[in-house]
Amino acid sequence: MESLPFITVEGPIGIGKTSLAKAISEKFQLHFLKEIVDENPFLDKFYENIDEWSFQTEMFFLCNRYKQLEDIQTHYLLQNKPVVADYHIFKNLIFAQRTLKDDQFQKYLQIYNILTEDMPRPNVVIYLNASLDTLMGRIQKRGREFEKKISPLYLEQLSSDYDKFMDHFENTYPDVPVLRFSGDELDFVKNEHDLDMIMTKLTNILHKGVHYHGSSN
C-alpha cells in the first residue's frame, strides 16, 4: 500500500463497526481509532429523555471526536501512518438532525462546520446496515445497559437516516470508494468466509490506490 489509507467503518448502532474496524486494523497493520461512547456522561439520561438531553449529548460527542481526529491528523496521517476508524465525525450530523430541535440544530451546525473545516475525511468508507430485527438482536447480545433503553422506532429512523446520508455522501464525494454490506446477509464476527470476502474487496480498493484528504468539507 503505497498510498495512505484513512478507512472509516460506519453504520447504525449495533451493526458491528468496532468489530470490523479491529479486524481491518489487525490484517492491514493500521492504527485503530475507536469511537468514544461509554465515556459520555449524558448518554444514559439521553436514552431516558431524548428531548431533554440531546444537545448536551451531541455536543460532548462533537468535542471529543474533534479532539480525536485532530490528534489522528497530527500524529498519524501527517506522519504518513495509515488509520482505520469505527466512526467518522460526519455521523454527528445524522444523530443531531434526528434528535435536536430546529433552533438547536442550527446552532450545532455552525459549531460543527467551524470545528470540522480542517479535519481529515476518509478516503475509503465501509458502510454496514441491517434490518431493525438484526440491529435490535445484536444490541441485546452485547448487553450495554444504556443501549437497552433505545426505542425501536428511534433505531429504525436512525437506520433510514444513515441510508439517506450515505447516498448523499457518495454523490458529494464520488472520488471516495464506499463499500456497502448488509448485516442481514453477512455475519463477519461468526463467519470467517464473510470476513474474508469483505477483506478481499477492501484489498482490491487499496491496491488501486487512495490518497489522503486533509479536509472534511
C-alpha positions as CSV (number, residue, x, y, z in Angstrom):
1,M,0.0,0.0,0.0
2,E,2.0,2.9,-1.3
3,S,-0.8,5.4,-0.7
4,L,-2.2,6.5,2.7
5,P,-5.5,4.8,3.7
6,F,-7.8,6.5,6.1
7,I,-10.6,3.9,6.4
8,T,-13.9,4.6,8.1
9,V,-16.4,1.9,9.1
10,E,-19.8,3.4,9.6
11,G,-23.4,2.3,10.2
12,P,-26.2,2.5,12.8
13,I,-26.0,1.3,16.4
14,G,-25.3,-2.4,16.9
15,I,-24.2,-3.1,13.3
16,G,-20.6,-4.2,14.3
17,K,-18.5,-1.2,13.3
18,T,-15.9,-1.7,16.1
19,S,-15.5,-5.5,15.4
20,L,-14.9,-4.9,11.7
21,A,-12.5,-2.0,12.3
22,K,-10.5,-4.0,14.7
23,A,-10.2,-6.9,12.2
24,I,-9.1,-4.5,9.4
25,S,-6.6,-2.9,11.8
26,E,-5.0,-6.3,12.5
27,K,-5.0,-7.5,8.9
28,F,-3.5,-4.4,7.4
29,Q,-1.5,-3.2,10.4
30,L,-3.3,0.1,10.6
31,H,-3.7,2.3,13.7
32,F,-7.2,1.8,15.2
33,L,-9.2,4.9,16.1
34,K,-12.0,3.8,18.4
35,E,-15.1,5.9,19.0
36,I,-15.7,7.3,22.5
37,V,-19.1,6.1,23.6
38,D,-19.2,4.9,27.2
39,E,-17.4,7.9,28.5
40,N,-20.3,10.3,27.5
41,P,-21.8,11.2,30.9
42,F,-25.1,12.2,29.3
43,L,-25.8,9.1,27.3
44,D,-27.8,7.2,29.9
45,K,-30.0,10.2,30.5
46,F,-30.3,10.8,26.8
47,Y,-32.0,7.4,26.2
48,E,-34.4,8.1,29.0
49,N,-35.3,11.5,27.8
50,I,-34.0,12.4,24.3
51,D,-35.6,15.9,24.1
52,E,-34.1,17.0,27.4
53,W,-30.6,15.7,27.0
54,S,-29.9,15.6,23.2
55,F,-28.0,18.9,23.0
56,Q,-25.6,18.0,25.8
57,T,-25.1,14.5,24.4
58,E,-24.4,15.7,20.9
59,M,-22.0,18.5,22.0
60,F,-20.0,16.0,24.1
61,F,-19.6,13.7,21.1
62,L,-18.7,16.5,18.8
63,C,-16.0,18.0,21.0
64,N,-14.4,14.6,21.8
65,R,-14.5,13.4,18.2
66,Y,-13.0,16.7,17.1
67,K,-10.1,16.2,19.5
68,Q,-9.6,12.6,18.5
69,L,-9.4,13.5,14.8
70,E,-7.1,16.4,15.5
71,D,-4.7,14.0,17.2
72,I,-5.0,11.4,14.4
73,Q,-4.3,14.0,11.8
74,T,-1.2,15.3,13.7
75,H,0.3,12.1,15.0
76,Y,-0.7,9.6,12.2
77,L,-1.9,10.9,8.9
78,L,0.5,13.8,8.6
79,Q,3.2,11.3,9.6
80,N,2.2,9.0,6.8
81,K,0.8,6.4,9.1
82,P,-2.5,4.8,7.9
83,V,-5.6,4.7,10.1
84,V,-8.9,2.8,10.4
85,A,-11.7,4.2,12.5
86,D,-15.0,2.7,13.7
87,Y,-16.7,6.1,13.0
88,H,-16.2,9.4,11.3
89,I,-17.3,12.8,12.5
90,F,-19.9,13.2,9.8
91,K,-22.1,10.8,11.8
92,N,-22.7,13.7,14.3
93,L,-24.9,15.4,11.8
94,I,-27.0,12.2,11.3
95,F,-27.7,12.0,15.1
96,A,-28.0,15.7,15.7
97,Q,-30.5,16.3,12.9
98,R,-32.6,13.4,14.3
99,T,-32.6,14.5,17.9
100,L,-32.2,18.3,18.1
101,K,-34.9,20.9,17.8
102,D,-34.6,23.1,14.8
103,D,-33.1,26.1,16.6
104,Q,-30.6,23.9,18.5
105,F,-29.6,22.1,15.3
106,Q,-28.8,25.4,13.6
107,K,-26.5,26.4,16.4
108,Y,-25.0,23.0,16.5
109,L,-24.4,23.1,12.7
110,Q,-22.5,26.3,13.0
111,I,-20.2,24.9,15.6
112,Y,-19.8,21.6,13.6
113,N,-18.8,23.5,10.4
114,I,-16.2,25.5,12.3
115,L,-14.6,22.5,14.0
116,T,-14.6,20.2,11.0
117,E,-13.4,22.7,8.4
118,D,-9.8,21.4,8.5
119,M,-10.4,17.9,9.8
120,P,-9.4,14.8,7.7
121,R,-12.0,12.9,5.8
122,P,-11.8,9.2,5.0
123,N,-10.7,8.0,1.6
124,V,-12.4,4.7,2.0
125,V,-15.8,4.2,3.7
126,I,-17.2,0.8,4.6
127,Y,-21.0,1.1,5.2
128,L,-22.8,-1.5,7.2
129,N,-26.6,-1.6,7.7
130,A,-29.3,-4.2,8.5
131,S,-32.9,-4.6,9.3
132,L,-34.4,-3.5,12.6
133,D,-34.7,-7.0,13.9
134,T,-31.0,-7.7,13.3
135,L,-29.9,-4.5,14.9
136,M,-32.0,-5.0,18.0
137,G,-30.8,-8.6,18.3
138,R,-27.2,-7.5,18.2
139,I,-27.7,-4.7,20.7
140,Q,-29.3,-7.1,23.1
141,K,-26.5,-9.6,22.7
142,R,-23.7,-7.2,23.6
143,G,-25.6,-6.1,26.7
144,R,-24.7,-2.5,27.1
145,E,-27.0,-1.3,29.9
146,F,-27.7,2.2,28.4
147,E,-28.5,0.7,25.0
148,K,-31.3,-1.4,26.4
149,K,-33.3,1.8,26.6
150,I,-33.1,2.5,22.9
151,S,-36.5,2.8,21.3
152,P,-37.0,0.5,18.2
153,L,-38.6,3.4,16.4
154,Y,-35.6,5.7,17.1
155,L,-33.3,2.9,15.8
156,E,-35.4,2.4,12.7
157,Q,-35.4,6.1,11.9
158,L,-31.7,6.3,12.5
159,S,-31.1,3.4,10.1
160,S,-33.1,5.2,7.4
161,D,-31.2,8.4,8.1
162,Y,-27.9,6.6,7.6
163,D,-29.1,5.2,4.2
164,K,-30.0,8.7,3.0
165,F,-26.8,10.3,4.3
166,M,-24.6,7.7,2.6
167,D,-26.4,8.3,-0.7
168,H,-25.7,12.0,-0.2
169,F,-22.1,11.3,0.8
170,E,-21.5,9.2,-2.4
171,N,-22.9,12.0,-4.5
172,T,-20.9,14.7,-2.8
173,Y,-17.6,12.7,-2.8
174,P,-17.6,10.5,-5.9
175,D,-13.9,10.0,-5.6
176,V,-14.3,8.2,-2.2
177,P,-15.0,4.5,-2.6
178,V,-17.9,3.3,-0.5
179,L,-18.2,-0.5,0.2
180,R,-21.7,-1.4,1.3
181,F,-22.5,-4.6,3.2
182,S,-25.8,-6.0,4.7
183,G,-25.7,-7.3,8.2
184,D,-28.8,-9.4,7.4
185,E,-26.7,-11.3,4.8
186,L,-23.3,-11.3,6.5
187,D,-22.0,-12.1,9.9
188,F,-18.3,-11.4,9.8
189,V,-17.9,-12.0,13.5
190,K,-19.1,-15.6,13.4
191,N,-18.4,-16.4,9.8
192,E,-14.8,-16.3,8.6
193,H,-15.8,-16.6,5.0
194,D,-17.9,-13.4,5.3
195,L,-14.9,-11.6,6.8
196,D,-12.6,-12.8,4.1
197,M,-15.0,-11.5,1.4
198,I,-15.0,-8.1,3.0
199,M,-11.2,-8.1,3.3
200,T,-10.8,-9.1,-0.4
201,K,-13.0,-6.2,-1.6
202,L,-11.1,-3.8,0.6
203,T,-7.8,-5.1,-0.6
204,N,-8.8,-4.5,-4.2
205,I,-9.7,-0.9,-3.4
206,L,-6.4,-0.3,-1.6
207,H,-4.4,-1.8,-4.4
208,K,-5.9,0.8,-6.8
209,G,-4.5,3.5,-4.5
210,V,-6.2,6.0,-2.2
211,H,-5.0,9.5,-1.3
212,Y,-5.2,11.3,2.0
213,H,-7.7,14.2,2.0
214,G,-6.8,16.8,4.6
215,S,-10.2,18.5,4.9
216,S,-13.6,17.0,5.7
217,N,-15.5,19.6,3.7
